[in-house]
Each structure stands twice: as C-alpha cells, then as structure tokens.
Amino acid sequence: MALPCILGSNLGFSRDLLDWVVRKEVLANDQITLAPPGRAVALLDNPTRVTGVRIRDEISGRETELQADFVVDATGRTSQASRWLANLGLTTPAEETVDSGLTYATKILQAPKGTPTDFPLINVQADHLAARPGQSATLIPIENRRWLVTLSGTRGGEPSTEASRFIDFARGVRHPIVGDLIARARPDTPVYGSHSTANRRRYFERLPHWPDGFIVLGDAVATYNPIYGHGMSVAARSALALHRGLARHGMHTGAARRIQRTIAGTTQGAWTTATNLDVLYPHAIGTPPTVAARLLQRYVDRLVKAASDRPAVAAAFYGAFALSKPMAQRLSPKAALATLLGHTRPALADPPLSDELLLFARPSL
C-alpha cells in the first residue's frame, strides 16, 4: 500500500482570520444591511409563502418581526428549519446520519526557528480498509508562522485532549512525521476537542409541499465529516445555485422549490464521498453501503494508489475531491484506463519531501 501521506501547497489560515476577512468584506458592501443582534426563532407567515422571520433578542427576550421578500436559512449544523416548517403545518424532512464516531483534538503551535517559508501542508491519512479505528494527523501552516495541527480518531482510537499525550498520538498514526515535527514546536494554545463530526443530511427537496420565499442551504441541508474539507465548498456551490436560480426564476411561484432541488444536487458528490468511507470504520453508525457503492469505493481506492505516479489519475482524483471538477471526472476514459493499469513505481517509504525539508523534519536522519 502506498505511503498514506499527502503534501500540498494549499492556502492555510486560521478560522479567526477567515471570519475577520469575511466580516470586513460584508461590511464594505453597501447592498448589505446588518440586522440588530438576535436569533431567528420562527418563519412568517403561512405554508404557502414565507414573508419573513421572527427575531428574538437573546438578552432581553423581546421578539420582533423582520419582513423579507426571500428568506435564506444559512444557520448551519444547528438549523431549526425542520421545526420551523412543522410550525407552519408542513411535513418535516427525512434525515440520514452516518457517524464514524470521529473525535478531533486540535492545537496551534509556533513553528520552530528556521522553518522554511514554503513549508507544505502535511496529512497522514487513516486506512479505511484496516480492521481498526481510523487515526490521522494533519499539519497546516497558517499566518504568523504558526502550525494548526489536528489529530483525529474514530471510535476506539480517539485522541486525548491532554497536552502530554498529543505528540505521542501524532507519532502513533501510520507515519510519525507530524509528531516528529511538532516535538520541536512551541504550543500557542491548549488542546481543543470536538465530537461534531457526523455526516447528517436533511432531504428538504423530497417534501410534497414547499413554501415560496424560503431556501435552506449549506450545512443547514447537509453536514459532512470535517476531515474531508467539503463543507465550505458545498456551501459556496449552494450559494451559486441560489444566485443562478433567482436570476432565472425570480421570486415567482414555485421558484424556491426549484432552487431547493438544485441545491440538493450540489450536496450529492460530497455526501457520497464522506459516507461511503465513514461507514466502513469499526462501530460506525449508518446504513451499510450498497453493492454498487462498494464497487465504486474499490475503484476509488485503486484510483488513489494510481494517482501517486499517473498524472491523469491524480488530476481526476484531486479535481473531484476538491469539488473543483465533477465527481464523474473520476470515471473519465483517460482516468479509468490509467486506474486499471495501476501504479508503476513502488510505494514510498517516507513522505515525498525535498531533502531539505526531510532533514528539517527529522534532523536525526
């Protein structure tokens, strides 16, 4: 089996920086007006057309009504859209959950002195084919010469939030490279844990009736195991579907239903990728994959191996996995032929770092 280590030149940054940039851009747009602080608690007005939302001030408890021609629920994983629809007298959507039991442990460290400015992202992946919990370690260079390091493990192999056990866990995954690197780094934060990693999908598009003037998108429709990095990409695709749908259909009767169905389509590739893998780990919760899904996963496993030394396969895999290309690209004639031929070179014994970076990572070599 090929070495389970991916290196990349992705643009890495902290969540604080991302939120700051997004807020700055939003406030600079004179077409956007911020409402007073509060929480949406209900939809207005009836099962046929939504005309706004009821907002509750979290401090005073006072409720006000905010009128709107079109309401978009982008409240994420904790969305109350199902309950709001029920309160309007509509059917609640069916839900599906696939939960590998993955737990995260994350901390930020100051990169050691002398760290190259072009240091890559490093991800040591879990092996979903092994009959043991999946464990991984990821190092992402972020602003101010820091490293964002995340450890993960499925049921029975969860990382601890104790700082004294962080490095040992990182060294205990399929390759110790991340653990070796952070052993020389200075912690900037404590270890933070998270269990919010289940894949959960709400099938709004299947409801027999849908109100005009209301759309649900992003994590409010489907959430994914964050290890795949698909949530924000799907949310962006959902927003694009909304933009195009409004441009095409306006806010006429039936437009919201058409747009909601299009948004559902933007989730499918990411959903299939995440759930087909996560359900294979020991003690995972979810419907076992179909025969067709297992065959597709066997093909993808072979594709991943072939991607290590076949450019056509690598382009197909990473384009689809990053959601920048259609998932069907993995089955293109060129990619399929190269995948069937398989990889040509022996598996690497160490991560594909340059000699300089490899020496920096493991100076004892």
Secondary structure in CASP SS format (residue, H / E / C, confidence):
PFRMAT SS
TARGET T0000
AUTHOR 0000-0000-0000
METHOD secondary structure of the structure
MODEL  1
M C 1.00
A C 1.00
L C 1.00
P C 1.00
C E 1.00
I E 1.00
L E 1.00
G E 1.00
S C 1.00
N C 1.00
L C 1.00
G C 1.00
F C 1.00
S C 1.00
R H 1.00
D H 1.00
L H 1.00
L H 1.00
D H 1.00
W H 1.00
V H 1.00
V H 1.00
R H 1.00
K H 1.00
E H 1.00
V H 1.00
L H 1.00
A H 1.00
N C 1.00
D C 1.00
Q C 1.00
I C 1.00
T C 1.00
L C 1.00
A C 1.00
P C 1.00
P C 1.00
G C 1.00
R E 1.00
A E 1.00
V E 1.00
A E 1.00
L E 1.00
L E 1.00
D E 1.00
N C 1.00
P C 1.00
T C 1.00
R E 1.00
V E 1.00
T E 1.00
G E 1.00
V E 1.00
R E 1.00
I E 1.00
R E 1.00
D C 1.00
E C 1.00
I C 1.00
S C 1.00
G C 1.00
R C 1.00
E E 1.00
T E 1.00
E E 1.00
L E 1.00
Q E 1.00
A C 1.00
D C 1.00
F C 1.00
V E 1.00
V E 1.00
D E 1.00
A C 1.00
T C 1.00
G H 1.00
R H 1.00
T H 1.00
S C 1.00
Q C 1.00
A H 1.00
S H 1.00
R H 1.00
W H 1.00
L H 1.00
A H 1.00
N H 1.00
L C 1.00
G C 1.00
L C 1.00
T C 1.00
T C 1.00
P C 1.00
A C 1.00
E E 1.00
E E 1.00
T E 1.00
V E 1.00
D E 1.00
S C 1.00
G C 1.00
L C 1.00
T E 1.00
Y E 1.00
A E 1.00
T E 1.00
K E 1.00
I E 1.00
L E 1.00
Q E 1.00
A C 1.00
P C 1.00
K C 1.00
G C 1.00
T C 1.00
P C 1.00
T C 1.00
D C 1.00
F C 1.00
P C 1.00
L E 1.00
I E 1.00
N E 1.00
V E 1.00
Q C 1.00
A C 1.00
D C 1.00
H C 1.00
L C 1.00
A C 1.00
A C 1.00
R C 1.00
P C 1.00
G C 1.00
Q E 1.00
S E 1.00
A E 1.00
T E 1.00
L E 1.00
I E 1.00
P E 1.00
I E 1.00
E C 1.00
N C 1.00
R C 1.00
R E 1.00
W E 1.00
L E 1.00
V E 1.00
T E 1.00
L E 1.00
S E 1.00
G E 1.00
T C 1.00
R C 1.00
G C 1.00
G C 1.00
E C 1.00
P C 1.00
S C 1.00
T C 1.00
E C 1.00
A H 1.00
S H 1.00
R H 1.00
F H 1.00
I H 1.00
D H 1.00
F H 1.00
A H 1.00
R H 1.00
G H 1.00
V C 1.00
R C 1.00
H C 1.00
P C 1.00
I H 1.00
V H 1.00
G H 1.00
D H 1.00
L H 1.00
I H 1.00
A C 1.00
R C 1.00
A C 1.00
R E 1.00
P E 1.00
D C 1.00
T C 1.00
P C 1.00
V C 1.00
Y E 1.00
G E 1.00
S E 1.00
H C 1.00
S C 1.00
T C 1.00
A C 1.00
N E 1.00
R E 1.00
R E 1.00
R E 1.00
Y C 1.00
F H 1.00
E H 1.00
R H 1.00
L C 1.00
P C 1.00
H C 1.00
W C 1.00
P C 1.00
D E 1.00
G C 1.00
F E 1.00
I E 1.00
V E 1.00
L C 1.00
G H 1.00
D H 1.00
A H 1.00
V C 1.00
A E 1.00
T E 1.00
Y C 1.00
N C 1.00
P H 1.00
I H 1.00
Y H 1.00
G C 1.00
H C 1.00
G H 1.00
M H 1.00
S H 1.00
V H 1.00
A H 1.00
A H 1.00
R H 1.00
S H 1.00
A H 1.00
L H 1.00
A H 1.00
L H 1.00
H H 1.00
R H 1.00
G H 1.00
L H 1.00
A H 1.00
R H 1.00
H H 1.00
G C 1.00
M C 1.00
H C 1.00
T C 1.00
G C 1.00
A H 1.00
A H 1.00
R H 1.00
R H 1.00
I H 1.00
Q H 1.00
R H 1.00
T H 1.00
I H 1.00
A H 1.00
G H 1.00
T H 1.00
T H 1.00
Q H 1.00
G H 1.00
A H 1.00
W H 1.00
T H 1.00
T H 1.00
A H 1.00
T H 1.00
N H 1.00
L H 1.00
D H 1.00
V C 1.00
L C 1.00
Y C 1.00
P C 1.00
H C 1.00
A C 1.00
I E 1.00
G C 1.00
T C 1.00
P C 1.00
P C 1.00
T C 1.00
V H 1.00
A H 1.00
A H 1.00
R H 1.00
L H 1.00
L H 1.00
Q H 1.00
R H 1.00
Y H 1.00
V H 1.00
D H 1.00
R H 1.00
L H 1.00
V H 1.00
K H 1.00
A H 1.00
A C 1.00
S C 1.00
D C 1.00
R C 1.00
P H 1.00
A H 1.00
V H 1.00
A H 1.00
A H 1.00
A H 1.00
F H 1.00
Y H 1.00
G H 1.00
A H 1.00
F H 1.00
A C 1.00
L C 1.00
S C 1.00
K C 1.00
P C 1.00
M H 1.00
A H 1.00
Q H 1.00
R H 1.00
L H 1.00
S C 1.00
P H 1.00
K H 1.00
A H 1.00
A H 1.00
L H 1.00
A H 1.00
T H 1.00
L H 1.00
L H 1.00
G C 1.00
H C 1.00
T C 1.00
R C 1.00
P C 1.00
A C 1.00
L C 1.00
A C 1.00
D C 1.00
P C 1.00
P C 1.00
L C 1.00
S C 1.00
D H 1.00
E H 1.00
L H 1.00
L H 1.00
L H 1.00
F H 1.00
A H 1.00
R C 1.00
P C 1.00
S C 1.00
L C 1.00
END
